[in-house]
Structure formats: C-alpha cells, structure tokens
Amino acid sequence: MSLRTLPLLVINLGGEMLYILDQRLRAQNETDDKTQKVLNDIVRTMFSRPFMEELMKPQDLYSHRALRCVLTRLAHTSIMRLNPASMDRLYDLMTMAVKHQILLCPRPRDLLLITFNHIDAVREMVRDSPCLFNQINDAHRQIIEIYTPLSDGELQLMRQTLLALFQDMHVRVSIFLKEKIQNPDGRFVLSASGPVPHGFEVPGLIRWFNSRGREVRRREFPNGGCYTSAVREGSFDIAGDRVTRLGTNKYCTTSSEDTRTSETSKSTSKAKQESVDPNPLAKEELNLLAKLMGGMEVWNLSHADAAIRVNLFPSDEDEGGISAGVNESSSGVINIQATKDHQADTELTRIAAEFSEQQGQPDKPSNKGDDLLAMLDEL
C-alpha cells in the first residue's frame, strides 16, 4: 500500500463532490449567490494550508467510513446541511466517478493529470475570488513538487491501492448507464479501442533482434481492438492542456436524472449500511462518528438562522434502496427545514454534552481520520 495515495484521493473525491453540488443546487433553482457561497466555503476549507499540510503527511489510506466522515465534514463547512440519504447518494456518485477515472487511466502517471483536471475545474468555479484562486494555486504547486518526481512504479502502486479500495463498489449511475460505459450489474465497460498511452506503440507487431541489436524478423498479429497512435502528452504544469478528459466535469450539461444511483450488490449495500450504522463493536469508529455529530450540533445551535437543509436528491430510494424515478412535484424544490426535530436535537445535545466534558482532557488520536477531522474543527 502506498502512503502517498490519500491526498490525490481526497482532492479527486472533493472535486467530484463540488461538481455534483454545483449541478444539483442549480437544478433546484437555488440562487447563484447562495450556490457560489456554498462552493466557496467548501473550497476554502479543502485547500486551506493547515488542511493540506495534514493531508500531505505520509499515511495509510482511510477506510470508506473514515473517508465519508471527512467528506461530510467538508460539505458541512458551508451553510448547507445534507440529510443522510443525500450524503449517501453523494458519496456513491463521488466514489463511482473516481473509480471509473482510475480504471480508464491509460498509464500510472495520468493519475496526476486526472487530479489536475479536478483542480483546474475547481479553480474555475472560484475564479471571482482572488484569495481562493491563489490558495488553490499554492496547493497545486505543492502537489506538483511532491508527485511529479515519483517513478512510474510508485505511481502504479498508488493506482493499485485505489483500485483495491473501490473493487467491491458497483453502484449504478444513470449518466454512466446512458453512455453505456457501465453495465446493468454496476461494473464498468473497458473499451478495446482508442489511442494508446503516450510513449507506447499500437499493439499488433512482434519484432526479433539479434545479439547486436539489429532487427532480423517481424510478424504481425491481430490485437483484438481498434487502437490508434498515442496523442501528445498532457501538461503537468499549473496551467496547460491535460489532453485527457478524465477528471473533468461530466455534470455541467446533464439533467437531474443523471445523478440517480441504485444499489446492485449485497456487498455494496452492506458497505453503505455500515457507513450509516457502524458496527457496535468498532468502538473507535463510533467515537469518531459521535464527535462528528456533536460538532455538527454545536454549529447548528450557533448558526441556526444561516444554515439551510438541502435534499440534493428529492427522489431518494424506496424501501428497497433502488431509485424509483424522479418525483416531478418535488424535483425542483429545495427542502429547507425551519423547525427543529426535537428528538434528534435531544440525542445530538446529549452526545455533544458527553464529549464537551472530555474537551479538557485531550486524547491521542486513535483512529485514521481523527487528525483531519480535528483540523476541520479548527478551520
């Protein structure tokens, strides 16, 4: 397992999250000012210097549960509040999009180009904010300095680490199904055509060389596909043509139905259930979730007038967990909860009170993700 994989994963997932939030908030007729404020707040935290410094430390890759906690906290650094069902859908869309990009990555070094595409798109989202623009550029330079010197072997190890993380996720996504790049069982289609990676030749030729390095024989064979010569290499600078389209915004011209998801396997459904209801035996994971819930409640108490509660996917799943179609009466409405859920408030207040008593006794982080979550609390 590579210890340098986490920063690229969080940045790519964060980029996909911003794509989806931008598309869904605009689809629900949210004002441009409010949508832009949500995006700016998330970007400000995601690319802040303390967060990036903590993220760049060599460390093991997080579990899906820990990743979901970090991304939920990132989403909630803005005035927006997502209900659990919307956060589940959002996480499924993010992870499946990144999985697809990694699977189609023609060579290990193109992992960086995918990440740079996400950064470029996020930079464009906040182009009207010079402070955030410069903040993203600083983080981009840091990534270039750390990752461009790595060998192809190290980058391939990072790719294998990411594929191992996503190997059991088979959530169907409408936009992928429409473009026929995903099968009905949730597995992606790998095309046997197109340009070969930069620096490689089109397969179909075997050559023999003698001891002096001179070619003495050649033979052609059917390669089983329709490959073309490699295109030019993408730019690894802060600005430039990345060539590849992997990592760009697929939702900028899509409809609300394209962000629908559905579960297709027991393993995926089980993983999703565990992310919402952790195993009671996993004490440290429960503590992490409790801290997250407590922190969110404290924020709500002090910002009750400013926060908005958003249902990103009004046509959430039916009782079986399968997307049942778009509800026309609510697909264009943003759900804002003006009154408090007293039962939820009581439970969250109790959790917050329990952890408030322990604030004077700092504990050493005992679970992956604690450091990043603590960092988010301070921002």
Beta strands, then each sheet from edge to edge (+ up, - down):
strand 1: 80-82
strand 2: 172-173
strand 3: 193-195
strand 4: 205-209
strand 5: 215-220
strand 6: 226-228
strand 7: 261-262
strand 8: 308-310
sheet 1: 1+ 8+
sheet 2: 2+ 7-
sheet 3: 3+ 6+
sheet 4: 4+ 5-
end
